[in-house]
Amino acid sequence: MELREKYPWAADNHRAGTASARGECTWAAPCSHPAVWSVLVSSAGGDSWWAACTDHANSSPVLSPEATDR
């Protein structure tokens, strides 16, 4: 998985009716924290938008590569 884009969370980046469009963190579901980032990642299955809370964004080597340097 590779990070392509990372923006402050916005419902418009996500498919209507999804947990990520409702502002729920979907990066490591289930997660009770609100999403603060909209992230576009690429993988073997193609590109997809996810929503991430601060904790998951900061601890993920995909979303914050510098997290692996700690």
PQR file with spaces between the fields and no chain letter, atoms N, CA, C, O and H, PARSE charges and radii, in Angstrom:
ATOM       1  N    MET     1       0.854   -1.164    0.000 -0.4000 1.5000
ATOM       2  CA   MET     1       0.000    0.000    0.000 -0.0000 2.0000
ATOM       3  C    MET     1       0.904    1.233    0.000  0.5500 1.7000
ATOM       4  O    MET     1       1.905    1.291    0.715 -0.5500 1.4000
ATOM       5  N    GLU     2       0.533    2.200   -0.806 -0.4000 1.5000
ATOM       6  CA   GLU     2       1.330    3.428   -0.945 -0.0000 2.0000
ATOM       7  C    GLU     2       0.425    4.650   -0.853  0.5500 1.7000
ATOM       8  O    GLU     2      -0.639    4.695   -1.471 -0.5500 1.4000
ATOM       9  H    GLU     2      -0.280    2.153   -1.387  0.4000 1.0000
ATOM      10  N    LEU     3       0.854    5.632   -0.082 -0.4000 1.5000
ATOM      11  CA   LEU     3       0.107    6.877    0.043 -0.0000 2.0000
ATOM      12  C    LEU     3       0.221    7.686   -1.234  0.5500 1.7000
ATOM      13  O    LEU     3       1.325    7.919   -1.727 -0.5500 1.4000
ATOM      14  H    LEU     3       1.719    5.596    0.419  0.4000 1.0000
ATOM      15  N    ARG     4      -0.916    8.118   -1.775 -0.4000 1.5000
ATOM      16  CA   ARG     4      -0.929    8.949   -2.979 -0.0000 2.0000
ATOM      17  C    ARG     4      -1.273   10.396   -2.631  0.5500 1.7000
ATOM      18  O    ARG     4      -0.649   11.323   -3.148 -0.5500 1.4000
ATOM      19  H    ARG     4      -1.813    7.929   -1.374  0.4000 1.0000
ATOM      20  N    GLU     5      -2.272   10.595   -1.749 -0.4000 1.5000
ATOM      21  CA   GLU     5      -2.694   11.945   -1.362 -0.0000 2.0000
ATOM      22  C    GLU     5      -3.171   11.918    0.084  0.5500 1.7000
ATOM      23  O    GLU     5      -3.708   10.912    0.548 -0.5500 1.4000
ATOM      24  H    GLU     5      -2.778    9.842   -1.329  0.4000 1.0000
ATOM      25  N    LYS     6      -2.976   13.021    0.791 -0.4000 1.5000
ATOM      26  CA   LYS     6      -3.425   13.153    2.183 -0.0000 2.0000
ATOM      27  C    LYS     6      -3.921   14.581    2.380  0.5500 1.7000
ATOM      28  O    LYS     6      -3.161   15.538    2.231 -0.5500 1.4000
ATOM      29  H    LYS     6      -2.540   13.838    0.414  0.4000 1.0000
ATOM      30  N    TYR     7      -5.209   14.716    2.719 -0.4000 1.5000
ATOM      31  CA   TYR     7      -5.842   16.023    2.898 -0.0000 2.0000
ATOM      32  C    TYR     7      -6.613   16.037    4.210  0.5500 1.7000
ATOM      33  O    TYR     7      -6.977   14.980    4.726 -0.5500 1.4000
ATOM      34  H    TYR     7      -5.827   13.939    2.841  0.4000 1.0000
ATOM      35  N    PRO     8      -6.866   17.226    4.754 -0.5600 1.5000
ATOM      36  CA   PRO     8      -7.792   17.286    5.881  0.2800 2.0000
ATOM      37  C    PRO     8      -9.110   16.612    5.464  0.5500 1.7000
ATOM      38  O    PRO     8      -9.546   16.743    4.321 -0.5500 1.4000
ATOM      39  N    TRP     9      -9.727   15.899    6.394 -0.4000 1.5000
ATOM      40  CA   TRP     9     -10.923   15.120    6.065 -0.0000 2.0000
ATOM      41  C    TRP     9     -11.999   15.980    5.420  0.5500 1.7000
ATOM      42  O    TRP     9     -12.263   17.096    5.868 -0.5500 1.4000
ATOM      43  H    TRP     9      -9.372   15.793    7.323  0.4000 1.0000
ATOM      44  N    ALA    10     -12.612   15.462    4.379 -0.4000 1.5000
ATOM      45  CA   ALA    10     -13.742   16.104    3.698 -0.0000 2.0000
ATOM      46  C    ALA    10     -14.648   15.007    3.141  0.5500 1.7000
ATOM      47  O    ALA    10     -14.178   14.097    2.458 -0.5500 1.4000
ATOM      48  H    ALA    10     -12.397   14.556    4.015  0.4000 1.0000
ATOM      49  N    ALA    11     -15.919   15.092    3.429 -0.4000 1.5000
ATOM      50  CA   ALA    11     -16.876   14.076    2.983 -0.0000 2.0000
ATOM      51  C    ALA    11     -16.854   13.902    1.470  0.5500 1.7000
ATOM      52  O    ALA    11     -17.095   12.801    0.975 -0.5500 1.4000
ATOM      53  H    ALA    11     -16.301   15.830    3.984  0.4000 1.0000
ATOM      54  N    ASP    12     -16.573   14.959    0.737 -0.4000 1.5000
ATOM      55  CA   ASP    12     -16.579   14.902   -0.725 -0.0000 2.0000
ATOM      56  C    ASP    12     -15.543   13.929   -1.292  0.5500 1.7000
ATOM      57  O    ASP    12     -15.661   13.498   -2.440 -0.5500 1.4000
ATOM      58  H    ASP    12     -16.377   15.853    1.139  0.4000 1.0000
ATOM      59  N    ASN    13     -14.536   13.583   -0.498 -0.4000 1.5000
ATOM      60  CA   ASN    13     -13.518   12.649   -0.975 -0.0000 2.0000
ATOM      61  C    ASN    13     -13.947   11.189   -0.870  0.5500 1.7000
ATOM      62  O    ASN    13     -13.240   10.299   -1.342 -0.5500 1.4000
ATOM      63  H    ASN    13     -14.441   13.933    0.433  0.4000 1.0000
ATOM      64  N    HIS    14     -15.093   10.940   -0.258 -0.4000 1.5000
ATOM      65  CA   HIS    14     -15.516    9.572    0.030 -0.0000 2.0000
ATOM      66  C    HIS    14     -16.875    9.280   -0.589  0.5500 1.7000
ATOM      67  O    HIS    14     -17.696   10.177   -0.780 -0.5500 1.4000
ATOM      68  H    HIS    14     -15.668   11.664    0.126  0.4000 1.0000
ATOM      69  N    ARG    15     -17.093    8.009   -0.897 -0.4000 1.5000
ATOM      70  CA   ARG    15     -18.367    7.598   -1.498 -0.0000 2.0000
ATOM      71  C    ARG    15     -19.507    7.816   -0.494  0.5500 1.7000
ATOM      72  O    ARG    15     -19.393    7.426    0.668 -0.5500 1.4000
ATOM      73  H    ARG    15     -16.426    7.281   -0.742  0.4000 1.0000
ATOM      74  N    ALA    16     -20.588    8.432   -0.937 -0.4000 1.5000
ATOM      75  CA   ALA    16     -21.738    8.730   -0.086 -0.0000 2.0000
ATOM      76  C    ALA    16     -22.245    7.468    0.605  0.5500 1.7000
ATOM      77  O    ALA    16     -22.283    6.390    0.012 -0.5500 1.4000
ATOM      78  H    ALA    16     -20.680    8.749   -1.881  0.4000 1.0000
ATOM      79  N    GLY    17     -22.630    7.623    1.860 -0.4000 1.5000
ATOM      80  CA   GLY    17     -23.199    6.521    2.612 -0.0000 2.0000
ATOM      81  C    GLY    17     -22.186    5.618    3.296  0.5500 1.7000
ATOM      82  O    GLY    17     -22.571    4.676    3.989 -0.5500 1.4000
ATOM      83  H    GLY    17     -22.599    8.499    2.341  0.4000 1.0000
ATOM      84  N    THR    18     -20.901    5.887    3.116 -0.4000 1.5000
ATOM      85  CA   THR    18     -19.875    5.045    3.731 -0.0000 2.0000
ATOM      86  C    THR    18     -19.465    5.606    5.091  0.5500 1.7000
ATOM      87  O    THR    18     -19.711    6.774    5.392 -0.5500 1.4000
ATOM      88  H    THR    18     -20.588    6.652    2.553  0.4000 1.0000
ATOM      89  N    ALA    19     -18.843    4.768    5.898 -0.4000 1.5000
ATOM      90  CA   ALA    19     -18.360    5.210    7.213 -0.0000 2.0000
ATOM      91  C    ALA    19     -17.366    6.351    7.066  0.5500 1.7000
ATOM      92  O    ALA    19     -17.378    7.297    7.853 -0.5500 1.4000
ATOM      93  H    ALA    19     -18.643    3.820    5.653  0.4000 1.0000
ATOM      94  N    SER    20     -16.513    6.262    6.065 -0.4000 1.5000
ATOM      95  CA   SER    20     -15.522    7.336    5.880 -0.0000 2.0000
ATOM      96  C    SER    20     -16.200    8.651    5.486  0.5500 1.7000
ATOM      97  O    SER    20     -15.725    9.719    5.871 -0.5500 1.4000
ATOM      98  H    SER    20     -16.503    5.494    5.425  0.4000 1.0000
ATOM      99  N    ALA    21     -17.287    8.596    4.735 -0.4000 1.5000
ATOM     100  CA   ALA    21     -18.021    9.815    4.375 -0.0000 2.0000
ATOM     101  C    ALA    21     -18.736   10.413    5.577  0.5500 1.7000
ATOM     102  O    ALA    21     -19.004   11.613    5.612 -0.5500 1.4000
ATOM     103  H    ALA    21     -17.673    7.729    4.422  0.4000 1.0000
ATOM     104  N    ARG    22     -19.045    9.569    6.566 -0.4000 1.5000
ATOM     105  CA   ARG    22     -19.682   10.056    7.799 -0.0000 2.0000
ATOM     106  C    ARG    22     -18.654   10.599    8.794  0.5500 1.7000
ATOM     107  O    ARG    22     -19.023   11.068    9.870 -0.5500 1.4000
ATOM     108  H    ARG    22     -18.827    8.594    6.537  0.4000 1.0000
ATOM     109  N    GLY    23     -17.377   10.538    8.441 -0.4000 1.5000
ATOM     110  CA   GLY    23     -16.347   11.065    9.313 -0.0000 2.0000
ATOM     111  C    GLY    23     -15.813   10.076   10.326  0.5500 1.7000
ATOM     112  O    GLY    23     -15.199   10.470   11.318 -0.5500 1.4000
ATOM     113  H    GLY    23     -17.077   10.157    7.567  0.4000 1.0000
ATOM     114  N    GLU    24     -16.043    8.780   10.082 -0.4000 1.5000
ATOM     115  CA   GLU    24     -15.533    7.745   10.971 -0.0000 2.0000
ATOM     116  C    GLU    24     -14.161    7.279   10.485  0.5500 1.7000
ATOM     117  O    GLU    24     -13.940    7.158    9.280 -0.5500 1.4000
ATOM     118  H    GLU    24     -16.541    8.461    9.276  0.4000 1.0000
ATOM     119  N    CYS    25     -13.254    7.021   11.401 -0.4000 1.5000
ATOM     120  CA   CYS    25     -11.941    6.494   11.031 -0.0000 2.0000
ATOM     121  C    CYS    25     -12.111    5.085   10.494  0.5500 1.7000
ATOM     122  O    CYS    25     -12.633    4.211   11.186 -0.5500 1.4000
ATOM     123  H    CYS    25     -13.433    7.119   12.380  0.4000 1.0000
ATOM     124  N    THR    26     -11.677    4.865    9.271 -0.4000 1.5000
ATOM     125  CA   THR    26     -11.779    3.538    8.650 -0.0000 2.0000
ATOM     126  C    THR    26     -10.407    2.913    8.444  0.5500 1.7000
ATOM     127  O    THR    26     -10.301    1.817    7.893 -0.5500 1.4000
ATOM     128  H    THR    26     -11.254    5.575    8.709  0.4000 1.0000
ATOM     129  N    TRP    27      -9.360    3.598    8.880 -0.4000 1.5000
ATOM     130  CA   TRP    27      -8.008    3.096    8.650 -0.0000 2.0000
ATOM     131  C    TRP    27      -7.749    1.811    9.430  0.5500 1.7000
ATOM     132  O    TRP    27      -7.112    0.888    8.922 -0.5500 1.4000
ATOM     133  H    TRP    27      -9.446    4.488    9.327  0.4000 1.0000
ATOM     134  N    ALA    28      -8.240    1.756   10.652 -0.4000 1.5000
ATOM     135  CA   ALA    28      -8.060    0.564   11.476 -0.0000 2.0000
ATOM     136  C    ALA    28      -9.379    0.263   12.184  0.5500 1.7000
ATOM     137  O    ALA    28      -9.451    0.231   13.412 -0.5500 1.4000
ATOM     138  H    ALA    28      -8.757    2.506   11.064  0.4000 1.0000
ATOM     139  N    ALA    29     -10.405    0.047   11.389 -0.4000 1.5000
ATOM     140  CA   ALA    29     -11.745   -0.161   11.936 -0.0000 2.0000
ATOM     141  C    ALA    29     -11.791   -1.451   12.752  0.5500 1.7000
ATOM     142  O    ALA    29     -11.110   -2.408   12.384 -0.5500 1.4000
ATOM     143  H    ALA    29     -10.346    0.073   10.392  0.4000 1.0000
ATOM     144  N    PRO    30     -12.545   -1.525   13.820 -0.5600 1.5000
ATOM     145  CA   PRO    30     -13.361   -0.420   14.325  0.2800 2.0000
ATOM     146  C    PRO    30     -12.523    0.565   15.129  0.5500 1.7000
ATOM     147  O    PRO    30     -11.610    0.180   15.860 -0.5500 1.4000
ATOM     148  N    CYS    31     -12.849    1.830   14.978 -0.4000 1.5000
ATOM     149  CA   CYS    31     -12.153    2.893   15.705 -0.0000 2.0000
ATOM     150  C    CYS    31     -13.205    3.924   16.099  0.5500 1.7000
ATOM     151  O    CYS    31     -14.025    4.336   15.279 -0.5500 1.4000
ATOM     152  H    CYS    31     -13.591    2.143   14.385  0.4000 1.0000
ATOM     153  N    SER    32     -13.169    4.330   17.349 -0.4000 1.5000
ATOM     154  CA   SER    32     -14.185    5.271   17.841 -0.0000 2.0000
ATOM     155  C    SER    32     -13.781    6.736   17.669  0.5500 1.7000
ATOM     156  O    SER    32     -14.550    7.631   18.019 -0.5500 1.4000
ATOM     157  H    SER    32     -12.502    3.995   18.015  0.4000 1.0000
ATOM     158  N    HIS    33     -12.588    6.989   17.136 -0.4000 1.5000
ATOM     159  CA   HIS    33     -12.130    8.366   16.957 -0.0000 2.0000
ATOM     160  C    HIS    33     -12.635    8.951   15.632  0.5500 1.7000
ATOM     161  O    HIS    33     -12.777    8.226   14.647 -0.5500 1.4000
ATOM     162  H    HIS    33     -11.963    6.262   16.852  0.4000 1.0000
ATOM     163  N    PRO    34     -12.904   10.247   15.607 -0.5600 1.5000
ATOM     164  CA   PRO    34     -13.344   10.873   14.356  0.2800 2.0000
ATOM     165  C    PRO    34     -12.190   10.999   13.360  0.5500 1.7000
ATOM     166  O    PRO    34     -11.026   11.121   13.743 -0.5500 1.4000
ATOM     167  N    ALA    35     -12.533   10.966   12.111 -0.4000 1.5000
ATOM     168  CA   ALA    35     -11.538   11.121   11.046 -0.0000 2.0000
ATOM     169  C    ALA    35     -11.076   12.574   10.983  0.5500 1.7000
ATOM     170  O    ALA    35     -11.877   13.498   11.125 -0.5500 1.4000
ATOM     171  H    ALA    35     -13.478   10.866   11.800  0.4000 1.0000
ATOM     172  N    VAL    36      -9.790   12.763   10.769 -0.4000 1.5000
ATOM     173  CA   VAL    36      -9.248   14.103   10.556 -0.0000 2.0000
ATOM     174  C    VAL    36      -8.521   14.190    9.215  0.5500 1.7000
ATOM     175  O    VAL    36      -8.185   15.281    8.754 -0.5500 1.4000
ATOM     176  H    VAL    36      -9.139   12.013   10.653  0.4000 1.0000
ATOM     177  N    TRP    37      -8.279   13.033    8.591 -0.4000 1.5000
ATOM     178  CA   TRP    37      -7.595   12.981    7.300 -0.0000 2.0000
ATOM     179  C    TRP    37      -8.392   12.166    6.299  0.5500 1.7000
ATOM     180  O    TRP    37      -8.985   11.147    6.653 -0.5500 1.4000
ATOM     181  H    TRP    37      -8.552   12.147    8.965  0.4000 1.0000
ATOM     182  N    SER    38      -8.407   12.609    5.059 -0.4000 1.5000
ATOM     183  CA   SER    38      -8.863   11.828    3.914 -0.0000 2.0000
ATOM     184  C    SER    38      -7.588   11.415    3.187  0.5500 1.7000
ATOM     185  O    SER    38      -6.781   12.262    2.804 -0.5500 1.4000
ATOM     186  H    SER    38      -7.925   13.437    4.771  0.4000 1.0000
ATOM     187  N    VAL    39      -7.416   10.120    3.001 -0.4000 1.5000
ATOM     188  CA   VAL    39      -6.181    9.639    2.384 -0.0000 2.0000
ATOM     189  C    VAL    39      -6.500    8.751    1.182  0.5500 1.7000
ATOM     190  O    VAL    39      -7.366    7.879    1.249 -0.5500 1.4000
ATOM     191  H    VAL    39      -8.072    9.432    3.312  0.4000 1.0000
ATOM     192  N    LEU    40      -5.799    8.984    0.108 -0.4000 1.5000
ATOM     193  CA   LEU    40      -5.924    8.163   -1.088 -0.0000 2.0000
ATOM     194  C    LEU    40      -4.697    7.267   -1.132  0.5500 1.7000
ATOM     195  O    LEU    40      -3.565    7.750   -1.153 -0.5500 1.4000
ATOM     196  H    LEU    40      -5.095    9.693    0.053  0.4000 1.0000
ATOM     197  N    VAL    41      -4.928    5.971   -1.145 -0.4000 1.5000
ATOM     198  CA   VAL    41      -3.819    5.020   -1.196 -0.0000 2.0000
ATOM     199  C    VAL    41      -3.963    4.130   -2.423  0.5500 1.7000
ATOM     200  O    VAL    41      -5.066    3.893   -2.915 -0.5500 1.4000
ATOM     201  H    VAL    41      -5.847    5.579   -1.127  0.4000 1.0000
ATOM     202  N    SER    42      -2.839    3.650   -2.901 -0.4000 1.5000
ATOM     203  CA   SER    42      -2.863    2.715   -4.019 -0.0000 2.0000
ATOM     204  C    SER    42      -2.400    1.356   -3.512  0.5500 1.7000
ATOM     205  O    SER    42      -1.552    1.257   -2.625 -0.5500 1.4000
ATOM     206  H    SER    42      -1.943    3.842   -2.502  0.4000 1.0000
ATOM     207  N    SER    43      -2.973    0.323   -4.094 -0.4000 1.5000
ATOM     208  CA   SER    43      -2.598   -1.050   -3.767 -0.0000 2.0000
ATOM     209  C    SER    43      -2.821   -1.892   -5.015  0.5500 1.7000
ATOM     210  O    SER    43      -3.203   -1.370   -6.063 -0.5500 1.4000
ATOM     211  H    SER    43      -3.662    0.403   -4.814  0.4000 1.0000
ATOM     212  N    ALA    44      -2.586   -3.171   -4.904 -0.4000 1.5000
ATOM     213  CA   ALA    44      -2.766   -4.064   -6.048 -0.0000 2.0000
ATOM     214  C    ALA    44      -4.196   -4.012   -6.581  0.5500 1.7000
ATOM     215  O    ALA    44      -4.425   -4.240   -7.769 -0.5500 1.4000
ATOM     216  H    ALA    44      -2.276   -3.595   -4.053  0.4000 1.0000
ATOM     217  N    GLY    45      -5.150   -3.714   -5.711 -0.4000 1.5000
ATOM     218  CA   GLY    45      -6.549   -3.642   -6.122 -0.0000 2.0000
ATOM     219  C    GLY    45      -6.959   -2.308   -6.708  0.5500 1.7000
ATOM     220  O    GLY    45      -8.101   -2.152   -7.139 -0.5500 1.4000
ATOM     221  H    GLY    45      -4.963   -3.528   -4.747  0.4000 1.0000
ATOM     222  N    GLY    46      -6.059   -1.346   -6.734 -0.4000 1.5000
ATOM     223  CA   GLY    46      -6.370   -0.024   -7.274 -0.0000 2.0000
ATOM     224  C    GLY    46      -6.312    1.045   -6.197  0.5500 1.7000
ATOM     225  O    GLY    46      -5.890    0.781   -5.072 -0.5500 1.4000
ATOM     226  H    GLY    46      -5.131   -1.472   -6.384  0.4000 1.0000
ATOM     227  N    ASP    47      -6.733    2.243   -6.543 -0.4000 1.5000
ATOM     228  CA   ASP    47      -6.729    3.370   -5.614 -0.0000 2.0000
ATOM     229  C    ASP    47      -8.018    3.390   -4.805  0.5500 1.7000
ATOM     230  O    ASP    47      -9.083    3.041   -5.315 -0.5500 1.4000
ATOM     231  H    ASP    47      -7.076    2.457   -7.457  0.4000 1.0000
ATOM     232  N    SER    48      -7.920    3.802   -3.539 -0.4000 1.5000
ATOM     233  CA   SER    48      -9.119    3.922   -2.718 -0.0000 2.0000
ATOM     234  C    SER    48      -8.915    4.994   -1.657  0.5500 1.7000
ATOM     235  O    SER    48      -7.802    5.217   -1.180 -0.5500 1.4000
ATOM     236  H    SER    48      -7.056    4.086   -3.125  0.4000 1.0000
ATOM     237  N    TRP    49     -10.019    5.654   -1.295 -0.4000 1.5000
ATOM     238  CA   TRP    49     -10.017    6.676   -0.258 -0.0000 2.0000
ATOM     239  C    TRP    49     -10.348    6.035    1.078  0.5500 1.7000
ATOM     240  O    TRP    49     -11.237    5.189    1.172 -0.5500 1.4000
ATOM     241  H    TRP    49     -10.923    5.472   -1.683  0.4000 1.0000
ATOM     242  N    TRP    50      -9.619    6.449    2.117 -0.4000 1.5000
ATOM     243  CA   TRP    50      -9.845    6.011    3.486 -0.0000 2.0000
ATOM     244  C    TRP    50      -9.916    7.249    4.359  0.5500 1.7000
ATOM     245  O    TRP    50      -9.452    8.320    3.967 -0.5500 1.4000
ATOM     246  H    TRP    50      -8.897    7.136    2.041  0.4000 1.0000
ATOM     247  N    ALA    51     -10.496    7.106    5.541 -0.4000 1.5000
ATOM     248  CA   ALA    51     -10.521    8.182    6.523 -0.0000 2.0000
ATOM     249  C    ALA    51      -9.671    7.738    7.707  0.5500 1.7000
ATOM     250  O    ALA    51      -9.743    6.585    8.131 -0.5500 1.4000
ATOM     251  H    ALA    51     -10.874    6.236    5.860  0.4000 1.0000
ATOM     252  N    ALA    52      -8.874    8.643    8.235 -0.4000 1.5000
ATOM     253  CA   ALA    52      -7.990    8.295    9.347 -0.0000 2.0000
ATOM     254  C    ALA    52      -8.074    9.313   10.474  0.5500 1.7000
ATOM     255  O    ALA    52      -8.146   10.520   10.241 -0.5500 1.4000
ATOM     256  H    ALA    52      -8.816    9.580    7.891  0.4000 1.0000
ATOM     257  N    CYS    53      -8.063    8.804   11.699 -0.4000 1.5000
ATOM     258  CA   CYS    53      -8.011    9.675   12.865 -0.0000 2.0000
ATOM     259  C    CYS    53      -6.552   10.085   13.098  0.5500 1.7000
ATOM     260  O    CYS    53      -5.642    9.558   12.458 -0.5500 1.4000
ATOM     261  H    CYS    53      -8.005    7.824   11.889  0.4000 1.0000
ATOM     262  N    THR    54      -6.350   11.003   13.995 -0.4000 1.5000
ATOM     263  CA   THR    54      -5.003   11.479   14.283 -0.0000 2.0000
ATOM     264  C    THR    54      -4.096   10.353   14.770  0.5500 1.7000
ATOM     265  O    THR    54      -2.965   10.224   14.303 -0.5500 1.4000
ATOM     266  H    THR    54      -7.089   11.431   14.514  0.4000 1.0000
ATOM     267  N    ASP    55      -4.582    9.539   15.702 -0.4000 1.5000
ATOM     268  CA   ASP    55      -3.751    8.466   16.260 -0.0000 2.0000
ATOM     269  C    ASP    55      -3.289    7.490   15.188  0.5500 1.7000
ATOM     270  O    ASP    55      -2.111    7.138   15.127 -0.5500 1.4000
ATOM     271  H    ASP    55      -5.501    9.643   16.081  0.4000 1.0000
ATOM     272  N    HIS    56      -4.221    7.052   14.343 -0.4000 1.5000
ATOM     273  CA   HIS    56      -3.840    6.091   13.308 -0.0000 2.0000
ATOM     274  C    HIS    56      -2.955    6.718   12.239  0.5500 1.7000
ATOM     275  O    HIS    56      -2.040    6.067   11.735 -0.5500 1.4000
ATOM     276  H    HIS    56      -5.178    7.337   14.394  0.4000 1.0000
ATOM     277  N    ALA    57      -3.216    7.966   11.890 -0.4000 1.5000
ATOM     278  CA   ALA    57      -2.374    8.635   10.889 -0.0000 2.0000
ATOM     279  C    ALA    57      -0.941    8.794   11.401  0.5500 1.7000
ATOM     280  O    ALA    57       0.017    8.614   10.650 -0.5500 1.4000
ATOM     281  H    ALA    57      -3.959    8.495   12.299  0.4000 1.0000
ATOM     282  N    ASN    58      -0.806    9.131   12.681 -0.4000 1.5000
ATOM     283  CA   ASN    58       0.531    9.337   13.240 -0.0000 2.0000
ATOM     284  C    ASN    58       1.310    8.043   13.441  0.5500 1.7000
ATOM     285  O    ASN    58       2.540    8.047   13.407 -0.5500 1.4000
ATOM     286  H    ASN    58      -1.584    9.277   13.291  0.4000 1.0000
ATOM     287  N    SER    59       0.603    6.941   13.651 -0.4000 1.5000
ATOM     288  CA   SER    59       1.300    5.677   13.930 -0.0000 2.0000
ATOM     289  C    SER    59       1.461    4.787   12.699  0.5500 1.7000
ATOM     290  O    SER    59       2.169    3.782   12.760 -0.5500 1.4000
ATOM     291  H    SER    59      -0.396    6.938   13.679  0.4000 1.0000
ATOM     292  N    SER    60       0.829    5.129   11.609 -0.4000 1.5000
ATOM     293  CA   SER    60       0.891    4.303   10.399 -0.0000 2.0000
ATOM     294  C    SER    60       2.121    4.616    9.559  0.5500 1.7000
ATOM     295  O    SER    60       2.348    5.773    9.206 -0.5500 1.4000
ATOM     296  H    SER    60       0.254    5.946   11.560  0.4000 1.0000
ATOM     297  N    PRO    61       2.923    3.597    9.231 -0.5600 1.5000
ATOM     298  CA   PRO    61       4.071    3.849    8.359  0.2800 2.0000
ATOM     299  C    PRO    61       3.659    4.237    6.932  0.5500 1.7000
ATOM     300  O    PRO    61       4.464    4.799    6.191 -0.5500 1.4000
ATOM     301  N    VAL    62       2.425    3.943    6.548 -0.4000 1.5000
ATOM     302  CA   VAL    62       1.932    4.343    5.238 -0.0000 2.0000
ATOM     303  C    VAL    62       1.564    5.828    5.240  0.5500 1.7000
ATOM     304  O    VAL    62       1.932    6.569    4.328 -0.5500 1.4000
ATOM     305  H    VAL    62       1.771    3.486    7.150  0.4000 1.0000
ATOM     306  N    LEU    63       0.836    6.252    6.271 -0.4000 1.5000
ATOM     307  CA   LEU    63       0.344    7.627    6.320 -0.0000 2.0000
ATOM     308  C    LEU    63       1.364    8.621    6.870  0.5500 1.7000
ATOM     309  O    LEU    63       1.319    9.806    6.537 -0.5500 1.4000
ATOM     310  H    LEU    63       0.538    5.651    7.012  0.4000 1.0000
ATOM     311  N    SER    64       2.261    8.156    7.689 -0.4000 1.5000
ATOM     312  CA   SER    64       3.316    9.001    8.264 -0.0000 2.0000
ATOM     313  C    SER    64       4.620    8.218    8.237  0.5500 1.7000
ATOM     314  O    SER    64       5.015    7.638    9.248 -0.5500 1.4000
ATOM     315  H    SER    64       2.298    7.194    7.959  0.4000 1.0000
ATOM     316  N    PRO    65       5.280    8.197    7.108 -0.5600 1.5000
ATOM     317  CA   PRO    65       6.513    7.395    6.993  0.2800 2.0000
ATOM     318  C    PRO    65       7.537    7.686    8.088  0.5500 1.7000
ATOM     319  O    PRO    65       8.311    6.803    8.458 -0.5500 1.4000
ATOM     320  N    GLU    66       7.550    8.910    8.608 -0.4000 1.5000
ATOM     321  CA   GLU    66       8.506    9.224    9.660 -0.0000 2.0000
ATOM     322  C    GLU    66       8.206    8.448   10.941  0.5500 1.7000
ATOM     323  O    GLU    66       9.060    8.385   11.825 -0.5500 1.4000
ATOM     324  H    GLU    66       6.922    9.627    8.308  0.4000 1.0000
ATOM     325  N    ALA    67       7.015    7.856   11.067 -0.4000 1.5000
ATOM     326  CA   ALA    67       6.667    7.062   12.251 -0.0000 2.0000
ATOM     327  C    ALA    67       7.576    5.842   12.372  0.5500 1.7000
ATOM     328  O    ALA    67       7.782    5.343   13.478 -0.5500 1.4000
ATOM     329  H    ALA    67       6.321    7.908   10.349  0.4000 1.0000
ATOM     330  N    THR    68       8.112    5.361   11.288 -0.4000 1.5000
ATOM     331  CA   THR    68       8.988    4.198   11.323 -0.0000 2.0000
ATOM     332  C    THR    68      10.392    4.567   11.797  0.5500 1.7000
ATOM     333  O    THR    68      11.195    3.687   12.105 -0.5500 1.4000
ATOM     334  H    THR    68       7.945    5.766   10.389  0.4000 1.0000
ATOM     335  N    ASP    69      10.689    5.865   11.856 -0.4000 1.5000
ATOM     336  CA   ASP    69      12.015    6.324   12.278 -0.0000 2.0000
ATOM     337  C    ASP    69      12.124    6.493   13.788  0.5500 1.7000
ATOM     338  O    ASP    69      13.192    6.841   14.291 -0.5500 1.4000
ATOM     339  H    ASP    69      10.037    6.580   11.606  0.4000 1.0000
ATOM     340  N    ARG    70      11.050    6.257   14.509 -0.4000 1.5000
ATOM     341  CA   ARG    70      11.052    6.475   15.968 -0.0000 2.0000
ATOM     342  C    ARG    70      11.729    5.345   16.676  0.5500 1.7000
ATOM     343  O    ARG    70      11.826    5.355   17.903 -0.5500 1.4000
ATOM     344  H    ARG    70      10.182    5.974   14.100  0.4000 1.0000
